[in-house]
Amino acid sequence: MSSDSPFYSFKINDLRGKPLDLAQFRGKVVVVVNVASKCGLTPQYTGLEKLYQDHKDEGLVIIGCPSNSFNQEHSEVDAIETVCQRNYGVSFPITEVISVNGSDEHPLYNYLKSEAPGILGLKMIKWNFEKFLVDRDGKVIRRFAPTTVPADMEKDIVAHL
């Protein structure tokens, strides 16, 4: 697949409402993950940030998409920023709060789920911290379960850097 991948056609706002055009990530390896600040898996932010710091210079981008689809995300931007930045030192892009399932899901998630369906072909996000790995050509190549710790994704990421 070339850089004409549909992945690059998506736009989403960052946490402060500034447009984030995924086209800027052409040629990079991208991990898209639905995150939540009040979840038992929230400490995965630490591992995601470590992956980002270890591999960003090689072309890795991580995009955290806060979602309240499971009622575990703050509604206030400042509260989300506090968790991400102050508590976990997150420096990778964080988007606006979006829905990842249902009739109001963000189109990016509709696309990711259609490209990498879950177990039994189900096109739904099971829980917070489900991760999608997108290669340098914009192809969705792997989906990781919410319980997959970021360190366990590293060899797959490195293989595409």
C-alpha positions in Angstrom: 0.0 0.0 0.0 1.3 3.5 -0.8 1.0 6.7 1.2 -2.5 7.0 -0.3 -3.7 4.8 2.6 -7.1 5.9 4.0 -5.4 6.1 7.4 -3.8 9.4 6.3 -7.2 11.0 5.4 -8.4 11.2 9.0 -8.4 14.3 11.0 -9.0 14.5 14.7 -8.6 17.3 17.2 -6.0 17.2 19.9 -7.0 17.5 23.5 -7.1 21.3 23.3 -9.2 21.3 20.1 -6.4 22.0 17.6 -6.7 19.9 14.4 -4.4 16.9 14.2 -4.1 15.7 10.6 -2.9 12.1 10.4 -1.3 12.9 7.0 1.6 14.4 8.9 2.5 10.9 10.0 3.2 9.5 6.5 6.3 7.4 6.6 6.1 6.8 10.4 5.1 3.8 12.4 2.0 4.7 14.5 0.3 3.2 17.5 -3.2 4.4 18.1 -4.6 3.5 21.5 -7.8 4.4 23.3 -6.9 5.6 26.7 -8.7 6.5 29.9 -7.6 8.2 33.1 -9.6 6.3 35.6 -9.0 2.7 34.5 -7.0 -0.1 36.1 -4.9 -0.1 32.9 -4.1 3.6 33.1 -0.5 2.8 34.3 0.1 1.6 30.8 0.8 5.3 30.0 4.2 4.7 31.6 5.1 1.9 29.1 3.6 3.7 26.2 5.8 6.8 27.0 8.9 4.6 27.3 8.2 3.0 23.9 7.8 6.5 22.5 10.9 7.9 24.0 13.0 4.8 23.0 11.8 4.8 19.4 10.5 8.3 18.4 13.8 9.2 16.7 13.4 6.0 14.6 10.0 7.1 13.4 7.5 5.9 16.1 4.4 8.0 16.9 1.9 7.1 19.6 -1.5 8.7 19.5 -3.6 8.4 22.7 -7.3 8.8 22.1 -9.1 9.4 25.4 -12.5 7.8 25.4 -15.3 7.7 27.9 -16.9 4.7 26.1 -16.4 2.7 29.2 -17.2 5.5 31.7 -13.6 5.8 32.9 -12.4 9.1 31.4 -12.6 12.6 32.9 -14.8 15.1 31.1 -12.5 18.0 31.8 -9.5 18.6 29.6 -7.4 19.9 32.5 -8.0 16.7 34.5 -7.0 14.5 31.5 -3.8 16.6 31.0 -2.9 16.2 34.7 -3.1 12.4 34.5 -1.2 12.2 31.2 1.5 14.8 31.8 2.0 15.3 35.5 1.2 11.7 36.6 2.8 9.8 33.7 5.0 12.3 31.9 3.2 11.7 28.5 4.7 13.6 25.7 3.1 11.9 22.7 0.0 13.4 21.1 -3.3 13.1 23.0 -6.5 13.7 21.1 -9.9 15.1 22.2 -12.2 12.7 24.0 -13.9 10.5 21.4 -16.2 7.5 21.3 -14.7 4.2 20.1 -17.8 2.2 19.7 -21.4 2.8 18.7 -23.2 5.2 16.4 -21.2 8.1 17.5 -17.8 6.5 17.3 -15.0 8.5 15.6 -14.5 7.6 11.9 -10.9 6.7 12.7 -12.0 4.0 15.0 -14.5 2.7 12.5 -11.6 2.4 10.0 -9.2 0.8 12.5 -11.7 -1.8 13.6 -12.6 -2.7 10.0 -9.0 -3.2 9.1 -8.1 -5.2 12.2 -11.3 -6.8 13.6 -11.1 -8.4 17.1 -11.5 -12.0 18.1 -14.2 -13.7 16.1 -14.2 -10.8 13.7 -16.0 -8.5 16.1 -15.6 -4.9 15.2 -15.8 -3.4 18.6 -13.3 -2.2 21.2 -13.5 -4.4 24.2 -11.9 -2.1 26.8 -9.6 0.9 27.3 -6.0 0.6 26.1 -6.7 -1.5 23.0 -3.9 -0.7 20.6 -3.5 -0.6 16.8 -0.2 -0.8 15.0 0.0 1.1 11.7 3.1 0.6 9.4 5.0 3.3 7.5 2.6 2.9 4.6 -0.5 3.5 6.7 -1.6 -0.1 6.8 -3.1 -1.4 10.0 -1.0 -4.5 10.7 -1.8 -5.6 14.2 -4.3 -5.1 17.0 -3.2 -5.6 20.6 -5.6 -6.5 23.5 -6.1 -4.0 26.3 -4.1 -6.2 28.7 -1.1 -6.4 26.3 1.6 -4.3 28.1 3.4 -1.9 25.9 6.8 -3.6 26.3 5.2 -6.7 24.8 4.5 -4.7 21.6 8.1 -3.6 21.2 9.4 -6.3 18.9 6.4 -5.9 16.5 7.0 -2.1 16.5 10.8 -2.4 15.9 10.2 -4.9 13.0 8.4 -2.0 11.2 10.7 0.9 12.1 
